[in-house]
Amino acid sequence: MIESLKKGELVRILPQFESSIHEQPRTIAMFYPNMRHHSLTIRKVLDFFTETFGERVYWQK
């Protein structure tokens, strides 16, 4: 993301606010039905959260 900002591909819209993702760990939870195969929508959101916020909590590994 930093490289994209430097290249001008991304523009800060609220520069007075900083993301705390890398400064302090945060917890995010998503509740969904316990199913063997999730819908594509649920799978995409789970993958996005994992990529953005880190690994799943220990009880979901």
N, C-alpha and C positions, 0 to 999 in steps of 0.2 A: 504494500500500500504506500509506503514511503516513497518508493521509486516512482509510482504513478503520480503522486503529488508533485514530486520534483519535475517530472516531465510535463505537468499541466494537464494530464489525462483526468485527474480528479481535482475537484475544487472544494475547499472547506466552506461549508455554508454557515457553520456556527463556530468560528475560531476561538471564541471565549470558553467553549466547553471542550474538555479533553476526555478521551476514552480512558476508562480505568481497567480495561481488560488485561493489560500487561503490568499494571502497577500493583493491583491487589486481586487475588482470586475471588471470583464471584460464583455464586451457585444459581443455576437456572434449572427449572423443573418443567417437564412436559408430561401430562397425564394422557394416556391413550389406552384403548382396549387391549387386553392381553390376547394376541392372536398369533397364530403360527406364521402367517404371511400378512404383512401390513400393506395397505394401499400405497400406491406410488407417491401420493401427496404426503402421507405420514413419513414414509421412508426418506423423501427429499428433505423434509423439515428436520428429522432426526440427524441426517447427514450434515445439514447446514449447521445445526447447533454443535455437533461434535467437532466440525472443522473450525467453527468460529470460537467456541468457548473451551475446547479441549476434550479430553477423554470423558467417557461416561463415568458415573459414580461407581464405586466398587461393587455394589449389589446388582448392577446391570451388566457386568462383564461376563 
